[in-house]
Amino acid sequence: MLLLWLVACKPDGLAPLPEPEPTPKGSLSIKLQHHWENPANTFYPETWYVHSATADSFLFNKLRYYLSGFYLLSADSQRIALPAAYRLVAVNGGVFSIDLTDLPIGHFAGMGFYLGIDSARNFSGQFAGE
């Protein structure tokens, strides 16, 4: 009977536990600009280009692609996966910006991403952009 009394008893005047402080988050903005053969030649859709080595000419009416699987690299080269994000890059001759939010704060040695979409997600159709 004594055990029940100790479990059920609570001292008066205990302050409630403080709410945990939210973990600060960071953000990252990635700027992409597309060039043809050298940085002086900005790539534009609907423009004819000639390959300098083969003299082949070609025209892109539209150029779009996905970037996915964004990650950060720690100082000891460990990959830190970021929340799933798929970004459709539409090449229009200007600077294309990708903003990633809710990132861990810290010092990182680098970052990376994949060109395209993993096959499981590709066939499921569960990504935005078109």
QUILINTA-V13548 format. One record per backbone hydrogen bond with DSSP energy under -1.0 kcal/mol. CO is the residue of the C=O (numbers start at 1). NH is the residue of the N-H. Records with the same first field share a line. If there is no record, write none. Layout:
BEGIN
CO: NH ; NH
END
This chain:
BEGIN
1: 5
2: 6
3: 7
4: 8
5: 9
26: 103
28: 100
30: 98
32: 96
34: 43
36: 38
38: 41
41: 36
49: 58
51: 55
56: 51
58: 49
60: 46
63: 91
65: 89
66: 116
67: 87
68: 114
70: 82
71: 112
72: 80
73: 109 ; 110
74: 77
78: 74
80: 72
87: 67
89: 65
96: 32
98: 30
100: 28
103: 26
110: 73
112: 71
114: 68
118: 122
119: 123
121: 125
125: 127
END
